[in-house]
Amino acid sequence: MSDVPDEVRRLAAEREERRQAKDFTAADALRDRIAEMGFTVIDSLEGPRLEPIGLAASAAGRASAPVRPEDVPSALEQPAAFEATVHWLLEGWPEDVARALGGFRSHQGGRSVQYVVADVTGHDPTSFDDRVELIPLVEGAGWGAARNAGLKRSLGRIVLVVDGSIEPVGDVFGPIEEALADPAVGVVGPFGIVTTNLQDFEASNGPEVDAIEGYLMAMRREVLLEVGLFDEKFKWYRTADIEYSFRLKEAGLKAMVATVPVIRHEHRMWFNTPPKERAKWSKRNYYRFLDRFRGRFELLVGGEPPRS
């Protein structure tokens, strides 16, 4: 941009030098100085660019009023601009997202990472800095539609779907990048499950599993285009992760456990939902999964169960 002051350009160049030298404390301090002068640095695979803060927020898709999930523009057809995108759905407890965001940023190294938060709570958007793309959604947007609204904004080569209960305590990106380098792998994450009968699921360390739990799921961005997004008939989160994993397996891709350094805290939505409601919604979601995959034992890691 021709109207960027020379001093801002100088600071941006110095910040890039510090970032390449992995002096991220100095790089962040320079980013803050640039912000004080009215500009933000947007890191991409092509290198950093400078934009006025107001323009950057607009380009990132921030809106002053809530929008319907179907009205959120998709960026999935655009070329990748980041090495990774990390996505949360804010249904309450913003402090959990802030904790996770801090953990990812502390351990992202020199990677260019896009952070996206789809919000159904009307949370104050100024509580997140301008490096977070916040998507305010209308009240009543179901889990699947709201998740997809955020996923449509993904510009990273890999996409991480994360729950607020997850706190990174080390480099999460490295093991995920390594696992997804295998084109036969469709989805990875630290929490895998297996089943022998499509009714009872149990935790498994894999490495290959029947599904990856939605606490943290990661896939290559092109998978979102090839296989699609989450089923928007899932108004609540339970079983949506299993259904999505099975759709990837149906497409010939594997679900694999990737060991990453995270802490799993209390799952707020589960413990703050009345038991009768969560039992009803869980049952409804499970039967929706069965409607599509009943009897599909050939998709299981263990194959078809022995006949009695």
N, C-alpha and C positions, 0 to 999 in steps of 0.2 A: 504494500500500500504506500502510495507516494506521500500521504499526509501523516505518516508516522514520524514523530520527532527523532532527530538524530540521536539524542540521548537515550531514547527508548530502544532504538536499534542497537546502540552500543551495549546497553544492559542485556538485551536479548542474546547478542553474540557472546557476551561473557558468560551468561547463564548456560548456553549450549556447550561452551568449553568446559564449564564446571560439571555439567551433566555427563559429558563424554569421559571426564576424568573420574566419574562416580563419586564426586563430592556433592551429594544430594542436599546436604544441609545448606551449603552455599548457594546451590541452584535454587532451592526453595526460597531463600532469603531474597535472591535477585528477582524471582517471580513476584514476590510481594511488593518489591520496590516498583516494578513495572505496573502492577495493579494500582498502586497509589497514583501513578501518572495517567491512569484511565485506560490502560490496555491489558489484555490477557494474552498469554502465550498458549497456542494450541499446538500440541505435539502430534505429529502424524508420521507415517512411514516415509513421506517425502521430505520431512524436516519440519522444524517449527515455523509457525506463521503468527503474525501479530494482528489482532483485531480489537477495535474499541469494545469495552466491556458490554455496552448495551447491545451492539451488533452481535457479539459472540453469544450472548444469552438468547437472542432471537433466533440465530442460526441453529443453536442447539435444540430449539423446539420448546423453550419455556413459554408458558402462556399465563396470563394474569387470571383467566377464568378456566374452570375445569372443562375438559373436552371429553367426548365419547371415545371409547377405545378404537372404534372403527374409523374415527376421523384423524387419528394420529398417522402422519405420513410415514411410509416405509422407506428406509435407507438401504434395504437388503440388496437392491439391484445396483447400488453404487459400488465403485471399487473400495476395497478395504483401505481404511485410513489409520488404523491402529493395529498393534500386535494382539491386543485382547480387549474385550468388552466384559465388564462385570455388571450384572443386573440384579436389582432387588425390587420386590413389591412391598410397598409400605402400607400395611393394614393397621398400623398402630406401633407403639414402642420405637420411635425414631432414634432413641439412644442406642438401640441394638444395631441399627444400620450405621450410625456414626462410629460405633466401636469397630464394626467389621471394615468400614471404609478406611479407618485409621490403620488397621492391620494390613490390609492390602497395599496401601500406599507405602507403608514402612518397609515392605519387602518386595516392591515391584522392580527394584533395581533400575536399570536404564531403559526399561520397556516403556513404550507408549501405550497407555491404557485409558480406555473410555469408561467412565462410570455413569450408570443410568439408574434412576430411581423412578418407578411408576407409583404414584401416590393416590390412594382412594380415601384419604382421611381429611384432606383440606389442610395439611400441615403447612406451617409457615415456610415458604420456599427460600427465604433468606437465611435459614438455619444451615443450608448447604452452600458451600462456596461455588463460584462460577465455573469450577472444573467438573461439577456434577450436572448432568442433564436431568432435570426434574420434570416429570410429565404429570401434571395435575389432572386426575380423571374424575368424571362425574360419580356421585354417590350411587351405589348399587351395582357398579361394574363387578361382574363375577370374577373369580380367581383366574380362570383361563383367559378371558378377554383382557383382563388387566395385565397379566403376565405378558401376553402377546403384544400389547401396546408398547411395552418397554422393549421387548425383543426385536420389534420392527425397526428400532432405532440403531441396532447393532452395526458398528463399523469396524469391529475387531476381527482379525483372522480366526481367533477362537472366541467362543462366547461362554461365559460362566453364569449359570443361574444359581443364585445363592439365597439362602434363608437367613434372616436376621439372627438366628441362633448360632451361626457359625462365626468364629473369631480366628483369623489367620495369625499364627505366631512364627511364621517363617515363609520361605518362598513357596507359594502355592502354584505359581505359573509354570515353573520349570518342569516338575513332574507331569503336569497336564499336557504341556507342549510335547514332551517326549512321548507320552502315551498316544496322543492324537496324531503323531507323525505317521503312524501305521494307517494306511487308507482303509484297512478292513475294520477299523474301530470306529464306531459311531458315537458313543457316549462314554464318558469316564467320570469317576468321582470316588471319594474315599469310603462311601457307605454302600456296599453291594448287598443284594438279597437274591436268594434262589428259592425255587419251589419244585415239588415233584408232582403236584396235583392241581395247580392253578388256584388253590384255595388257601393253603397255609404257606406263608413266606417266612424265611429265617435269614438272619444276617450271615454273610459269607465274605471271607477275605479274597475269594477268587483264585487266580486273577480274573478269569472270565465268570460272569454272573448272568442272572436272568434279568436284572434291572438295577439301575442306580437310583438311590433314594434322593429326593428333591432337596435335601439339605444343601447339597452342592452337586450340580450336574454340569458337565462341560462338553461341548461339541464344536466341531469346525463350523464356521459360519455358513458354508455352502450346504450343510445338512439342513439348516433351517429352510432353505429354498427347495431342496430336493425332497425332503420328507414332510415338510410343513411345520407349523407351530403347534402349541398345545391345543387339545380339544376344548373349545370354548363352552361346551355343555357342562364342563366341570366348574361348578359355581364355588366349590370349596376345593382345597388343595389335595385332600387324601386320594391316593391311587392315580392321580394325574401323572405322576412320575413313572409309575409302572406301565401305564398305558402308552406313554411316549417311548419308553425304553422298548416295549414290544413292537411298536411301529417301526423303530429303527432295525430291530432284529428281523422283522418281516421284510424289510428292504435289503437284507443280506449283510447288515452291519453288526458288530459285536458290542456288548456292554462289558467294560473292563474296570476293575478297581485300580485306582491310582492313589498311592499312599502320599498324603500331603499333610503338612504340619498345621492342623487346626484344632481348636477346642470347640466342642459342641455344648452350648448352654441350653437352658430350658427352652422348649419350643412354646413360645407364648400363645400362639393361636390355639394349640391343642389344650393347654391348661386353662385358658380363659374362655373356652367354649363350654356351655352347659353339657353334661354327659349325655342327656337324652338327644340333644341336637346333634352333637358330633357323631353319636351312634347312627342316627337317621341319615345324616349326610354321607357318612363313610359307607354305609350299606348301599345307598343310591349310587355312589361313585363306583363301588366295586362291581355292581351289576352292569353298569355302563361298560366297564372294562370287559366283563364276561360276554356282553352282547357281541363284541368284536372278536374276542380271542378264546372263546369257549372251545375246548378240545384241541387247541393248537399246541399239542405237546411236542411237536417236532421243532418248535422254537426254543425249547428248554435246553439248558446246558446238559442236563442229564438225559435228554431225549424222552421218548414215550415211557410212561411207567409200566411195570410188568403187569400183564393181565392176570386177574384173579381166576 
